[in-house]
Amino acid sequence: MTETRTEAATAQKLGDLYRYWARRQTPGDDPGMDLLRDLYDGWGQFATEAEDVSFKTVDEDGIRGIWAKPGPHRPGAILYLHGGGYIGGSANGHRKLAAHIAKAAGLPVFVLDYRLAPEHPYPAALEDSLAAYEWILAKGAPAERVAIVGDSAGGALATAVALHRRDAGLPLPGAIATMSPFYDIAATGRTFETNAGKDAIADRSGIDGLHALILGEGVTVDNPYLNALKSDPAGLPPVHIAFGGDETLLSGGEDFAELARGKGVEVELEVYEGQQHVFQVLAGADPDADDSIAKIGTFIKRHIQ
């Protein structure tokens, strides 16, 4: 694990956004899912436009999302699964971040719009992610030339797709890269205590309240596809994990890295001191975000040559 230092001014921008979200979601006040989802799309305001990347909106065969294609690019693809606590986020809100990752990895990125809770509780998001992965394969990309990348809930989904395919005996992706993955959905980790005064978005009570919205019938926080800390990672492809040092979810990433390494999985863990949840949304505007994205690109290039 390496640890790097952020510049306070750019980190503050993201913290301010998260505190604004918190003010719009006061305890006891239901702002409505439409407003929540509009707020989550505010993630897309910070990143710059990546140069020489084209976009194409997709709505076919039940698959909805956006392709971000750098020119030129190598054979293969990346499936990008966005964050938003399973209740928000969108392909459009993550379009610019995906474009920076596409350039760094030299691969086209498909950002999936999966179904959201509470209208479509878990495992709907996982089912859609699995279907999108199969859709990409059907277009001619072999599994070993497909990486799965995700942030927050999407990071947990990226890992879950690989776990599910391994359990089904199907070919695995060539690499997994996650940014602030929502591995510790039970909110039991030590950094929920040590980072309680630093994290501007995630706390134990908020995550506990989220459970009622996202869990489908018969699904608990011990489900190994939802809670990576309850999974057996043996046989997974190489995994890159990036966290901000101020995150309450950080210990979940650290614990999963230890668990996976103990099962023989190659894991890279990067922690950026002073950064908030999914700080990579500052792509093009923050040196830590750019460094993290460059490392994700290098990681994917190494495993998808």
C-alpha positions as CSV (number, residue, x, y, z in Angstrom):
1,M,0.0,0.0,0.0
2,T,1.2,3.5,-0.8
3,E,-0.1,6.7,0.7
4,T,0.0,10.1,-1.0
5,R,-0.9,13.6,0.1
6,T,-3.6,15.7,-1.5
7,E,-3.9,19.4,-2.0
8,A,-6.5,20.7,0.4
9,A,-8.2,23.1,-2.0
10,T,-9.3,20.5,-4.4
11,A,-10.3,18.0,-1.8
12,Q,-12.4,20.7,-0.2
13,K,-14.5,20.9,-3.3
14,L,-15.7,17.4,-3.0
15,G,-16.2,17.7,0.8
16,D,-18.4,20.8,0.2
17,L,-20.5,18.9,-2.3
18,Y,-21.1,16.0,0.2
19,R,-22.0,18.4,3.0
20,Y,-24.5,20.1,0.6
21,W,-26.0,16.7,0.0
22,A,-26.3,16.1,3.7
23,R,-28.1,19.5,4.2
24,R,-30.6,18.5,1.5
25,Q,-31.2,15.1,3.3
26,T,-32.0,16.3,6.8
27,P,-33.0,13.5,9.3
28,G,-36.7,12.9,9.2
29,D,-37.1,14.7,5.9
30,D,-37.7,12.5,2.9
31,P,-36.4,14.6,-0.1
32,G,-37.8,12.0,-2.6
33,M,-35.8,9.8,-4.9
34,D,-35.9,12.2,-7.9
35,L,-34.1,14.9,-5.8
36,L,-31.6,12.4,-4.4
37,R,-30.7,11.2,-7.9
38,D,-30.3,14.8,-9.2
39,L,-28.0,15.4,-6.3
40,Y,-25.9,12.3,-7.1
41,D,-25.5,13.5,-10.7
42,G,-23.6,16.5,-9.2
43,W,-20.6,14.1,-9.1
44,G,-20.2,14.9,-12.8
45,Q,-19.6,18.6,-12.3
46,F,-15.9,18.6,-11.4
47,A,-14.1,16.5,-14.0
48,T,-12.7,18.1,-17.1
49,E,-13.6,16.7,-20.5
50,A,-10.9,14.2,-21.6
51,E,-9.5,15.1,-25.0
52,D,-10.0,12.8,-28.0
53,V,-12.8,10.7,-26.5
54,S,-16.1,10.1,-28.3
55,F,-19.4,9.2,-26.7
56,K,-22.3,7.0,-27.9
57,T,-25.5,6.5,-26.0
58,V,-26.8,2.9,-26.0
59,D,-30.3,1.4,-25.5
60,E,-30.4,-2.1,-27.0
61,D,-31.2,-5.6,-25.8
62,G,-32.2,-4.2,-22.4
63,I,-28.8,-2.6,-21.9
64,R,-28.6,1.1,-21.4
65,G,-25.6,3.3,-20.9
66,I,-22.8,5.3,-22.6
67,W,-19.7,4.2,-24.5
68,A,-16.6,6.4,-24.0
69,K,-14.2,5.5,-26.8
70,P,-10.7,7.0,-26.9
71,G,-8.9,7.3,-30.2
72,P,-7.0,5.2,-30.9
73,H,-7.5,2.3,-28.5
74,R,-6.5,-1.3,-28.0
75,P,-8.7,-4.4,-28.5
76,G,-10.9,-5.1,-25.5
77,A,-13.2,-3.1,-23.3
78,I,-14.0,-1.9,-19.8
79,L,-17.3,-2.3,-18.1
80,Y,-17.8,0.7,-15.8
81,L,-20.3,0.4,-12.9
82,H,-21.2,3.7,-11.3
83,G,-21.6,4.5,-7.6
84,G,-24.6,6.0,-5.8
85,G,-25.4,3.6,-2.9
86,Y,-27.5,1.4,-5.3
87,I,-30.2,4.2,-5.2
88,G,-28.6,6.9,-7.4
89,G,-25.8,7.6,-9.9
90,S,-26.0,7.3,-13.6
91,A,-23.9,6.8,-16.8
92,N,-24.2,10.5,-17.7
93,G,-23.1,11.6,-14.2
94,H,-19.9,9.4,-14.6
95,R,-19.3,10.0,-18.3
96,K,-16.4,12.3,-17.8
97,L,-14.6,10.2,-15.2
98,A,-15.1,7.1,-17.5
99,A,-13.5,9.1,-20.4
100,H,-10.4,9.8,-18.4
101,I,-10.2,6.1,-17.4
102,A,-10.6,5.1,-21.1
103,K,-7.7,7.3,-22.1
104,A,-5.5,6.1,-19.3
105,A,-6.2,2.4,-20.1
106,G,-6.3,2.8,-23.8
107,L,-9.6,0.9,-24.0
108,P,-13.3,1.8,-24.7
109,V,-15.4,2.1,-21.6
110,F,-19.1,1.2,-21.4
111,V,-20.8,3.0,-18.4
112,L,-23.9,1.0,-17.5
113,D,-27.2,2.4,-16.3
114,Y,-28.3,-0.4,-14.1
115,R,-31.7,-0.5,-12.3
116,L,-31.8,1.3,-9.0
117,A,-33.4,0.6,-5.6
118,P,-35.8,1.0,-4.0
119,E,-37.9,0.5,-7.2
120,H,-35.5,-2.4,-8.1
121,P,-33.8,-3.7,-4.9
122,Y,-30.7,-5.7,-4.9
123,P,-29.8,-8.0,-6.6
124,A,-31.3,-6.1,-9.6
125,A,-28.1,-4.1,-9.9
126,L,-26.0,-7.2,-10.0
127,E,-28.3,-8.9,-12.5
128,D,-28.0,-5.9,-14.9
129,S,-24.2,-5.8,-14.4
130,L,-23.9,-9.5,-15.3
131,A,-26.1,-9.0,-18.3
132,A,-23.9,-6.0,-19.5
133,Y,-20.8,-8.0,-19.1
134,E,-22.3,-10.8,-21.3
135,W,-23.4,-8.2,-23.8
136,I,-19.9,-6.9,-24.1
137,L,-18.5,-10.4,-24.6
138,A,-21.2,-11.0,-27.3
139,K,-19.8,-8.1,-29.2
140,G,-16.5,-9.9,-29.6
141,A,-14.3,-9.0,-26.7
142,P,-12.9,-12.1,-25.0
143,A,-13.4,-12.2,-21.2
144,E,-9.6,-11.9,-20.5
145,R,-9.6,-8.6,-22.5
146,V,-12.4,-7.1,-20.5
147,A,-11.7,-5.2,-17.2
148,I,-14.4,-4.2,-14.8
149,V,-14.1,-0.8,-13.1
150,G,-16.4,0.7,-10.5
151,D,-16.7,3.3,-7.8
152,S,-18.5,3.0,-4.4
153,A,-21.5,0.7,-4.9
154,G,-20.2,0.1,-8.4
155,G,-16.9,-1.0,-7.0
156,A,-18.7,-3.7,-4.9
157,L,-20.6,-4.6,-8.1
158,A,-17.4,-5.0,-10.1
159,T,-16.1,-7.4,-7.6
160,A,-19.4,-9.2,-7.3
161,V,-19.6,-9.8,-11.1
162,A,-16.3,-11.6,-11.0
163,L,-17.3,-13.6,-7.9
164,H,-20.5,-14.6,-9.6
165,R,-18.8,-15.7,-12.8
166,R,-16.2,-17.7,-10.9
167,D,-19.0,-19.5,-8.9
168,A,-20.7,-20.2,-12.2
169,G,-17.6,-21.6,-13.8
170,L,-17.5,-18.9,-16.5
171,P,-14.4,-17.1,-17.9
172,L,-13.3,-14.2,-15.7
173,P,-12.4,-10.6,-16.6
174,G,-8.7,-9.8,-17.0
175,A,-8.7,-7.2,-14.1
176,I,-10.9,-5.4,-11.6
177,A,-10.3,-1.8,-10.5
178,T,-12.3,-0.2,-7.8
179,M,-12.5,3.3,-6.3
180,S,-13.8,3.6,-2.8
181,P,-15.6,0.3,-3.1
182,F,-18.7,-0.2,-0.9
183,Y,-17.4,-3.4,0.5
184,D,-18.3,-2.8,4.1
185,I,-22.0,-2.5,3.7
186,A,-22.6,-3.7,7.2
187,A,-20.6,-0.6,8.4
188,T,-18.7,-2.5,11.0
189,G,-15.1,-1.4,10.1
190,R,-12.8,0.4,12.4
191,T,-12.6,3.5,10.2
192,F,-16.2,4.2,10.9
193,E,-14.9,5.3,14.3
194,T,-11.4,6.7,13.5
195,N,-12.6,8.7,10.4
196,A,-16.0,9.7,11.8
197,G,-15.1,13.3,11.9
198,K,-13.4,13.4,8.5
199,D,-15.7,11.7,6.1
200,A,-18.2,14.2,4.7
201,I,-20.6,11.6,3.1
202,A,-20.7,8.2,4.8
203,D,-21.5,7.3,8.4
204,R,-22.9,4.3,10.2
205,S,-26.4,5.6,10.7
206,G,-26.7,6.7,7.1
207,I,-25.7,3.3,5.8
208,D,-27.9,1.5,8.3
209,G,-30.8,3.5,6.9
210,L,-29.9,2.6,3.4
211,H,-30.4,-1.1,4.0
212,A,-34.2,-0.8,4.1
213,L,-34.1,0.8,0.6
214,I,-31.7,-1.5,-1.2
215,L,-32.1,-5.1,0.2
216,G,-34.4,-7.3,-1.8
217,E,-36.4,-10.2,-0.4
218,G,-34.2,-12.7,1.4
219,V,-31.1,-10.5,0.9
220,T,-29.0,-9.6,4.0
221,V,-25.9,-7.6,4.5
222,D,-24.0,-11.0,4.9
223,N,-24.7,-11.9,1.2
224,P,-21.2,-12.5,-0.2
225,Y,-22.0,-10.8,-3.5
226,L,-23.2,-7.7,-1.7
227,N,-20.7,-7.8,1.2
228,A,-17.2,-8.6,-0.2
229,L,-15.9,-9.1,3.3
230,K,-18.1,-12.2,3.6
231,S,-16.9,-13.6,0.2
232,D,-14.2,-16.1,-0.7
233,P,-12.0,-14.2,-3.2
234,A,-10.0,-17.2,-4.2
235,G,-9.4,-17.3,-8.0
236,L,-10.3,-13.7,-8.7
237,P,-8.3,-11.8,-11.3
238,P,-5.9,-9.0,-10.1
239,V,-7.7,-6.2,-8.1
240,H,-6.7,-2.6,-7.8
241,I,-8.3,-0.7,-4.9
242,A,-8.1,3.1,-4.3
243,F,-9.4,5.0,-1.3
244,G,-9.3,8.4,0.2
245,G,-7.6,8.5,3.5
246,D,-10.6,10.3,5.2
247,E,-13.2,7.6,4.3
248,T,-15.1,5.7,6.8
249,L,-15.3,2.8,4.3
250,L,-11.5,2.6,4.1
251,S,-11.0,-0.3,6.5
252,G,-13.4,-2.3,4.4
253,G,-11.0,-2.0,1.5
254,E,-8.0,-2.8,3.7
255,D,-9.7,-5.8,5.1
256,F,-10.8,-7.1,1.7
257,A,-7.2,-6.6,0.4
258,E,-5.9,-8.7,3.2
259,L,-8.6,-11.4,2.7
260,A,-7.9,-11.6,-1.0
261,R,-4.1,-11.7,-0.7
262,G,-4.6,-14.5,1.8
263,K,-6.3,-16.4,-1.0
264,G,-3.6,-15.8,-3.5
265,V,-5.2,-12.9,-5.3
266,E,-2.9,-10.1,-6.6
267,V,-4.1,-6.8,-5.0
268,E,-2.9,-3.2,-5.2
269,L,-4.2,-0.9,-2.5
270,E,-3.6,2.9,-2.8
271,V,-4.7,5.3,-0.1
272,Y,-4.6,9.1,-0.7
273,E,-4.3,11.1,2.5
274,G,-6.9,13.8,3.0
275,Q,-9.1,12.7,0.2
276,Q,-12.9,12.0,0.3
277,H,-15.1,9.3,-1.2
278,V,-14.5,8.7,-4.9
279,F,-12.2,11.7,-5.2
280,Q,-11.4,10.5,-8.8
281,V,-14.5,12.5,-9.9
282,L,-12.1,15.4,-9.7
283,A,-10.3,14.0,-12.8
284,G,-8.4,16.7,-14.7
285,A,-8.8,19.1,-11.8
286,D,-6.9,17.4,-8.9
287,P,-3.4,15.9,-8.9
288,D,-4.5,13.0,-6.7
289,A,-7.4,12.1,-8.9
290,D,-5.2,12.2,-12.0
291,D,-2.5,10.1,-10.2
292,S,-5.1,7.5,-9.2
293,I,-6.6,7.3,-12.7
294,A,-3.1,7.0,-14.2
295,K,-2.4,4.1,-11.8
296,I,-5.7,2.4,-12.7
297,G,-4.7,2.7,-16.4
298,T,-1.3,1.3,-15.8
299,F,-2.8,-1.6,-13.8
300,I,-5.3,-2.4,-16.6
301,K,-2.6,-2.2,-19.3
302,R,-0.4,-4.6,-17.4
303,H,-3.1,-7.2,-17.2
304,I,-4.8,-6.6,-20.5
305,Q,-1.8,-6.1,-22.9
